[in-house]
Amino acid sequence: MKSFITILLLSPLLLSAQLRVGSIFSDNMVLQHGKPICIFGKANPKQLVAVTFNGETKSNLVQSDSNWIVVFKKQSISKLPQSLKIESGLQEIRFENIIIGDVWLCIGQSNMEFPMTRELHFKDEKNNSNFPLIRFYNPTYAGKNTYNIAFSDSIVKKLNAKEFYEGQWQICDSLTFKNMSAVAYYFGKSIFTNTDIPIGLINLSIGGAPLETFISNQALKNSNQFSNKVSGNWLTNSSLPIWVRERGSQNIGSLSSVLKDDFGKFHSYKPGFAYDAGLTSLIQFPIKGIICYQGESNAQELDRVYEYAALTQLMISNFRNKWKEPKLPYYFVQLSSKDTLKYKSEFWPQFRDQQRLIMDLVSNTGMAVSSDLGFKNDVHPTNKKEVGIRLANWALNKNYKIKIIPSGPLPIKATYRNGNVVISFNYLSKGLLTSDGLALRGFSLDGINDSVATIEHETVLIKSKTRPEYVYYGWKPFTDANLINSEYLPTSTFKIPVL
């Protein structure tokens, strides 16, 4: 960002009203095509702010609350670098190398944050990562990689909405992509290589973050089901994940200098905090859609597991209302497979099934299955390439109208007839098969014992002398279930009634 040095010579009174823009703006950014472009920031009330972009200048007065916004008409996709100039009085800000394409917001916890340097294919990808038309905003945040100990004073000072995230847009190349979200990188690369549309990726993920931090306090308050999540001190609120509260207490519990409000001390796990720190500043910044890889922190207690689909529905509604886009795309990753006491994965089958139900609850959503990619003893599977591509398949199919199968088999229904449980599926492509060519695995009629299952045309059959209440698939924390479609995409964990 460039600005006139005359700003430095202004009096302290005028300096306090210095012309500013939202933190999302910087050199190398991507602006969303096909939607009005909003440039916004703060300045002295009643001053005139003039913005020049793509050969057009527009102006507006700063409001009494010091906020200003200038809106340009919809722009077409543009790979040609453009500049943006903002002026007010003697102050000027310039941004360079701006392109216009599709902007995707990336949220979640450590598996979305997981950088390319740790990804399975990093060495091979390093020499093929120069994409000038893929840009990413990958800010660092206060408390990143600080676990099980009290936060330092320098971290505490940044535990507020204005200073929590710090970053700027970067062009994707072999150096910058190292710290980029691996899932976001492969997602963006797949979209770009299939559409030739410039791609911007905004990564606001936070290691260990519960879903509640990405939802506004107001949305939680207004919810009959979830208003208890913003009642009293969040560190002692039993309606929030216990692991999250324990980690929060380790970081800030003994510190008196942490800012707080009616719901307790500020922390990135506090309900509404990431929303206030990251999302509120983006509401006026148009985006194409959202991808999410989150859930580990909400999957350790059954009460939290069985509310997750409805909680996600609330979050998506919150986003769509704020962006005023009722069909804003939302694609997410289903948790992988894992079986360790350390991460309390005993409820992961139920959780994966709750994630599957999100697609039934909320339109214009899609789920990337990853249970076939998990590590038994590690919560962080390293094959993010396949995860990113599977997420991109949904966007390519739904939003870019590319003829591609976006998902592995998803159950439609299970019926009992002639001594067989018959399970039908959608997203078959050219049919069902097993991932390893061996006998079908992963089915159960009681959720405990394995059942012999066979593929019959476009269905799966399980012999049973009586009609069971449910049929289960992949119902283990770490599953070796092997049903796929002809696109080699895996079937979701599920539990459905037998009719």
N, C-alpha and C positions, 0 to 999 in steps of 0.2 A: 504494500500500500504506500502510495506517495502522497505527501501533503506539503503545502507551502510552509517554509520555515518561519514565515511571519506569525504563525500560530504561537511559536515559542516566545515571541516578544510581547504578547498580549498581557494585560494586567491579570492578577489572580482572579478578579471578579469575572472577567470575560472568559478566562480559561476554564472556569467551572461550567460554562455553557458551550464548551467546544463542540463543534460539529462532529457528530459521530454517526456511524452506520452500524447495523446489526452485525454481530460477530460472525455470521455465516458468510459475509461478503469478503472476498479477497481476490488477489490476482489468481488467474487460472481456474476460476469457478465455472460451473455449468449452470445455466438457467433453463428452466422448464419450457419447452416449446408447447404451443397450442393452448396456453393459458395466459391470462394477463400477468405481466411481470411487475412485481411490486418491489420497489426500493424503499427502505425505511431506516429510521434511526432516531437520534435525539439531537436537539439543538436548543437555542434560547427561544422561549415562547414568543410568538408573533413575528419572528424572523422569516424571511422568504428563503426557501431552499429550492434551487434549480438543479435538475438532473438531466444530463445529456447522454443518450444511448442510441446507437444505430442511426445517427444523423438527426435525431429528434430531441428537442429540449422541452421538458415539462417542469412546472414549478408548483409549489404548494406552501401554505403558511404552517409554521410550527404551532401545534396546539398548546393549550395552557398547561398540559401535563408534560411538556417538552418533547412529545413524540411527533414525528412527521412521517408522511408516506407519500410517495409519488408512484402512480400506476401507469404503465405503458400497455398498449394493446398487445394482443397475442402475437407471438413471433414464430416464424417458421424455423425448422431445423437449420442450423448453420455451423459448418465446420471451420469457417473463416474467423480468425481471432478478431474480437471487437474490444473496444474500450468503454469504460463507464466513468463519467465525471460528475461529481456532486459539488455544488458551490453554495455558500451562504456567507454574505458579506465578503470579508477578506480571506475566508477559509475555503480551501479546495481539497478534495480527495479524489484520487484517480485509481482505477483498477484496470489492468491490462490482461490480454490473452483470454478473453471470455468467449465461450462457445455456447451454443444452444442445442439442447438435446433432451434426454430424459433423466430425471433425478429420482433416485430411490433412497429412501430412509432405511437404515439398518439398525435394529435394536436387539437387545437380549443381554445375555451374561457372557461368561468366559468363552463358551464355544463359538459365539459370534465374534468376540474380541480376538480370539485365537489367531496369532499373526502368521504370515506366510513363512517366516524363518523356521517355524516348527511344523510346517505342513509336509505331508508325506512326499509330495512331488516337487518340493521347493527347488532342488538342484536342477532338475530338468526344466522347470518353468522359468528359472532365472534368466536363461538365454532367450526366452520368448515372451518377455514381459514388457516390451516397449510399445505402449499404446497411447500415443499423444491425445487421442480422443476419449480416453477413459481417465477421469479425474476423481480424486477422492478427498473428502474432508474427514480426517481421522484424528480428532483431538485427543490429547491426553486429558486426564481428569485427576482431581485431588484425591489422594489415597490409593491410586493405582498400584497394584502389586504390594500393598501393605496389609499383612495378614496377622491376626491373633495378637496384636500388640496395640498399645495406645498410639493414636496419631500424634505426629510432631506438631509443633506450633505452626510451621510453614504450611502444613496440610490444613490445619484448623482454620487458618486465615482465609482459605479458599473454599471452605464449606458454605458457600452461599450461591444463589442462583446466577449472579453476575460473573463470578470468577471460577466456578467449578470446572467448566470445560475450557480448554485453550487449544486453538489450532488454526490452520489455514488450509486452503485447497492446494493440492499437489497433483502434478501430472504423473501418470503411471509409467514408471520405467524400472530398470533392473535394480536401482538403488532405493527409490522411494517405496516400491511395493513390498519391501521386506517387512515393514511393520503394519502393513495393511491387513484388515480382516481377511483371512483366507476364504471364508465362505462368500463374503461380499465380492472379493476379487474374481472368483470363478463365476459367480452369478453375473457380474457386470461383463466379464469377458464373453460369456456365452451369449448374452443379449446383444452385445456389440457385433460379434462375429456373425451372428445370424441376421442382423437387421441393418448394420452399418450406421446406426444412430449413435451420436456421442452420448456417453453415459457418465453421470455424476453419482457418486456414492457417499452418503453422509452416515458415518458410523458413530452412534451414540451409545453403544453397548458398554456395560459395566460388569466386571467380574463379580459373580455372586449375587447379582441384583435380582430381587423378587419382582414379579410382574407388577405389584402394587406401586412401585416407584415410578412407573411409566404412565400411571393414570392420575388425572388431576384430582386434588382433594375434593373439589366441588362435585365431580362425577361420582366419587365414592360417597360423599355426604348425601347426594340425591338418590342413591340406590337403597331400596328397602333391604336388599340382601346383604349389601356390603358397607353400609354406613358405620357399622361397628369397627371397621378398620381405621377410621379416623376419629376414634373416641378415646380421649385420655392419652397418656404417655405411650408412644408407639413401642418403646423398649420393654414395656410390661404388658402389652396388649396381646392376649392369647389368641386373638383371631388372625394374627400375623404369623408367618412361619417361625418356628422356634429357633432354627439355625440362624436365621437372619437377625433375630433379636440378640442372640448370643454373640454373633460377630460384631454387631453394632455396639453392644456393651463393652466388648474388648477394646474397640477403637475409641469410643468417646465417653463411656459410662462414668469414668473417674475425672473427666476434664470439665472444669467450670467455665472455660473460656469459649466453649462452642455456642454459636448462635442457636436460638430455639424459638419456637412459637407455642401455640396452645397444645400441640401434639407432641412436644418434646424437642430434643436436640436435633440439629441438622446432621444428616448423614445420607450417603447415596442410596441406602436401603430404606430410608424413611418413606412412607407412602407419599406420592406426589412430588418427591424431590427431583428426580430426573426429568419429570414433566416440566417442572418450574425452571430447572437449570438449562434444559436443552430444547424441549419441544415448544415451549411458549414463544421462544424467539424464532421458531420456524413456521408458525401458523400462517404468517403472511407470505411465506416463501413457498410458492407452488411446487408440488412434487408429483411424480408419476404414481408412486405406490410405496408400500412398506414391506420389508422382509424381516423376519424375527426368528431367532434361535434362543429360546429361553425355556426354563421349566425345572431345572435341577433343584433350585432353591424352593420351589413350591411343591416338590414331589415327595417330601419326607414324612408327611403326616396324612392320614386318610381324609381328615376334614379338609385339609388344603387341596388334596388331590381331587375330591369330588366337587369342589367348587370351581375348579380351574376353567372349565369350558365356559361357564357363565361369567367368570371374571374376565376372560379374554373377550367375550362378547361385549362386555361393558367397555373395555379399553378400546376396541375397534369402533364402537359407537361414539366414544369420546373423541377419537381422532377424526372420524368422518364428520361429526358435528362441528368441530373446531375449524377444519379445513373447508367446511361447507361442500363436501363431496360425498354424497350418500353411497356411492359405489367405489370409493377409493380402494384399490386392490390391496389385499393383505395375504401374504404367503409366509408359511412358517415351517420350521423343522420339527418333526416328531423326535422325541428323545431316542437315543440309540439303545444298545444293550449294555448292561453292566451288572456285576454281582459282587459287591464288596460291602463289608460292614461300615467302612470308613464313610462312604457316601450314602448309606441308608437307602439302598436301592430296592428294598423288598416290595415297594408299592409302584415300581416303574411299569409293570404291565397295566395296572389300573390307570396310571397316569397317561400312558401312550393311548389308551382307549379313550380317555377323556379328550385328549387332543384331537383324535379322529372325529369326535362328535362336533367339534367346532365348525367343521365344514357343513354339517346339517343345520347348525344354529344361525350361521352368518353367511350371507351370499357373497360372491366374488372373493372367496378365499380358496386356498389350496395348501396341501400339506406334503412336504417331502419326507418320505420314510427313510430312516437311517439305522434301523435296528440291525441290519446286516453288516454295518460298518463299525460296531462298537468293540471296545476292548473290555475284557472281563474285569481287569483290575485298574482301569483308568477311566475317569469321567470325561476325558478329552480325547476322543478318537482323532487320529491324525489325517485321515483321508477326507479333507474338506473339499477336494475337487469334485467328488461325486455328489456331495451335499449341495454345493453351489449350483452344479449343473441341474440337479433335480428341482431345485427352487426355480431356476430359470425356465425349466420346461413349462411350469405353470404360467409364468408371465408370457412366454412365447406363444403358448396356446390361447390364452384368454385375452391378452392385451395387444399382441402383435399379429394375431390371426395366422400364425404359422401352423400348418398341419403337422402336429406332433402329439404323441400320447404323453400327457402330463404326469401320469401317476401309474404306480403298480396297481394290482387288483384291489378293489375295495368291496366289502361284502354288501350285497343287496338284501338278501334274506336267507333264512334257513328253514326248510320244511321237513316234516317227517312223513315218509310214505314207503310202504312196502318193506319195512324193516331197515330203512336207510335214512340217515340225515343227509339232506341234499342242500348244498350251499351254492348259491349263485353269486356272481361278481360282475362288476362293470370294469372298464379300463382293461379289457383283455388283450387288445390289439389283435393278434392272430391266434391267440390261445394261451392256455396255461401250461406250465412246465415247472421243473425244479431247477434251482440254481446250480446244482452240482451233478445233475443227471442221476441222482440216487432216488430211493423211495421218498415219498412225501413225508415231511416231518412238521411238527409244530401244532397239531390239532389235539384237542382234548374235549371230552364231554362233561367233565367235572371241574376243570381248572387246575387239576393236580396230576392226574395220570394221563400218559400219552395214549392217543387213540390211533388205530390204523386207518389211514385215509388214502383214497385213490382219486386220481383225476379222471373224470369221465366227460369227454367233450369239453364243454364250457363250464362245468360244475365240479365240485368236490363231493365225494360220497364217503360217509362213515357208517358202517353197519352198527345197528343197535337194536336189542330185543324190545326195548320200550322207548317212548319219546322222552328224551332228556329235556331239561328246562332250558339249558343254554348250550351253545357251542363256543369254544374258545380257540383262539389261534395266537401263537407267539406269547403265551401267558406265563412267561418266566422273565425275571429281571434280565438275565442274559440268555437270549434265545438263539437256537440254531435253525429255526423255522426256515423253510427253503422254497416256498411257493412264489413264483414270479410270473410275469407275463412274457410275451415274445420279445418285448423291448428290454428284457432283463431288469425290469423294475420290480422291487420287492413288494409283497403284500403287507398291509398294515396289521399290527396287533389289533385284535378285536374280541369282543364278547357280545354275542347277539342272541336273542331268544329263538327257540325252535318252535315254529308254528305247527 
